[in-house]
Amino acid sequence: MSHTPTKICVLISGNGSNLQAIIDEVAAKRLNATITGVISNRPGAYGLERASQAGIESVCLDHTTFEDRDSYDSALKAQIEAFGADCVVLAGFMRILTPEFVNHFSGKLVNIHPSLLPKYKGLNTHQRAIDNGDKEHGVSVHFVTPELDGGPVIIQSRVPVFEDDSASDLAERVQEQERRIYPLVLSWFSAGRLMMRNNKAVLDDQELPESGYASE
């Protein structure tokens, strides 16, 4: 059965490589969605250029021009609603969101985090994995809840860590997986197969385990 395309709003702070992966999947008709808007909190983020090249409306809400987090998040919420988004996709959006904002978009807000959550919440995940001598590392896509990087995991993808890896080697390997799994998750969401229920990720009416969908 065909669904109306899901309206996606993508939030970025930088290069926008995951945004590009989503733009490409939509263009190839592998993802039944429309990107109705892109929002960056940093002027000059290359992701804004990617949006304009793809003919997608984009807005920069520069967080340094707001006096506090609440006023920023309320402007952000208004802008997302102006874009009519069914799903809000955090793609390298480097801001901590207020609980009020997160709860307002509960079940519609997804994030990609470069670690195998619950390991390495926060920043510098690749270096931390190397420093701890981990044999594997990876990336998680999860629903966003008020706990930082703590919402239910939808899917994880694992990558090996080699002895002579630098953080940037590892980042590159992880980003390759990011560009594969984020559009996949959005395709589940847009087909009505994926939701958050009782703080759990639910796919095809089955609660997913804590590490998300098992693709191994």
BELRA-V911256 format. One record per residue. RES is the residue in three letters. D_CENTER is the distance of its C-alpha to the mean C-alpha in Angstrom with 1 decimal. Layout:
RES_D_CENTER / RES_D_CENTER
//
This chain:
MET_26.3 / SER_24.4 / HIS_22.1 / THR_21.6 / PRO_18.6 / THR_15.6 / LYS_14.9 / ILE_11.4 / CYS_10.7 / VAL_8.2 / LEU_8.2 / ILE_9.1 / SER_11.7 / GLY_13.0 / ASN_13.6 / GLY_10.8 / SER_11.3 / ASN_8.0 / LEU_9.1 / GLN_12.5 / ALA_11.7 / ILE_10.6 / ILE_13.7 / ASP_15.8 / GLU_15.1 / VAL_16.0 / ALA_19.0 / ALA_20.1 / LYS_20.1 / ARG_18.2 / LEU_15.5 / ASN_17.3 / ALA_15.3 / THR_16.0 / ILE_13.8 / THR_15.9 / GLY_14.6 / VAL_12.7 / ILE_13.0 / SER_13.4 / ASN_14.9 / ARG_16.9 / PRO_19.6 / GLY_20.0 / ALA_16.4 / TYR_16.8 / GLY_13.8 / LEU_16.2 / GLU_18.7 / ARG_16.6 / ALA_16.2 / SER_19.9 / GLN_20.9 / ALA_19.3 / GLY_21.0 / ILE_18.0 / GLU_18.8 / SER_17.1 / VAL_17.9 / CYS_17.9 / LEU_18.2 / ASP_19.5 / HIS_19.1 / THR_22.4 / THR_24.3 / PHE_23.6 / GLU_25.8 / ASP_23.5 / ARG_20.1 / ASP_21.3 / SER_22.5 / TYR_19.4 / ASP_17.2 / SER_19.9 / ALA_19.9 / LEU_16.1 / LYS_16.6 / ALA_19.5 / GLN_17.8 / ILE_15.0 / GLU_18.0 / ALA_20.0 / PHE_17.5 / GLY_18.1 / ALA_14.5 / ASP_14.3 / CYS_10.5 / VAL_8.3 / VAL_4.8 / LEU_3.7 / ALA_4.2 / GLY_6.8 / PHE_8.0 / MET_10.9 / ARG_12.3 / ILE_13.2 / LEU_13.3 / THR_16.6 / PRO_17.2 / GLU_18.7 / PHE_15.7 / VAL_13.5 / ASN_16.5 / HIS_17.0 / PHE_13.8 / SER_14.1 / GLY_13.0 / LYS_11.2 / LEU_8.2 / VAL_5.1 / ASN_2.9 / ILE_3.7 / HIS_7.2 / PRO_10.2 / SER_12.7 / LEU_14.2 / LEU_13.7 / PRO_15.9 / LYS_17.1 / TYR_16.3 / LYS_14.2 / GLY_14.0 / LEU_14.9 / ASN_16.9 / THR_15.7 / HIS_17.4 / GLN_20.6 / ARG_20.8 / ALA_20.5 / ILE_23.3 / ASP_25.4 / ASN_25.4 / GLY_26.6 / ASP_23.9 / LYS_24.7 / GLU_21.2 / HIS_17.7 / GLY_14.3 / VAL_10.7 / SER_9.1 / VAL_6.5 / HIS_7.7 / PHE_8.7 / VAL_9.1 / THR_12.8 / PRO_15.0 / GLU_15.3 / LEU_13.2 / ASP_10.9 / GLY_13.3 / GLY_12.0 / PRO_13.0 / VAL_11.6 / ILE_11.2 / ILE_11.7 / GLN_12.5 / SER_13.9 / ARG_16.8 / VAL_18.5 / PRO_22.0 / VAL_22.9 / PHE_26.1 / GLU_28.8 / ASP_28.8 / ASP_25.1 / SER_24.0 / ALA_20.6 / SER_20.0 / ASP_21.2 / LEU_18.8 / ALA_15.8 / GLU_16.9 / ARG_17.2 / VAL_13.8 / GLN_12.2 / GLU_14.3 / GLN_12.9 / GLU_9.2 / ARG_10.5 / ARG_12.3 / ILE_10.2 / TYR_7.1 / PRO_9.8 / LEU_11.8 / VAL_9.8 / LEU_9.7 / SER_13.3 / TRP_14.1 / PHE_12.8 / SER_14.7 / ALA_17.7 / GLY_17.9 / ARG_17.7 / LEU_14.8 / MET_15.0 / MET_15.1 / ARG_18.7 / ASN_20.5 / ASN_17.4 / LYS_17.0 / ALA_14.7 / VAL_17.3 / LEU_17.5 / ASP_20.7 / ASP_22.1 / GLN_21.9 / GLU_20.2 / LEU_18.1 / PRO_19.3 / GLU_17.8 / SER_16.3 / GLY_14.9 / TYR_16.1 / ALA_18.8 / SER_18.6 / GLU_21.3
//
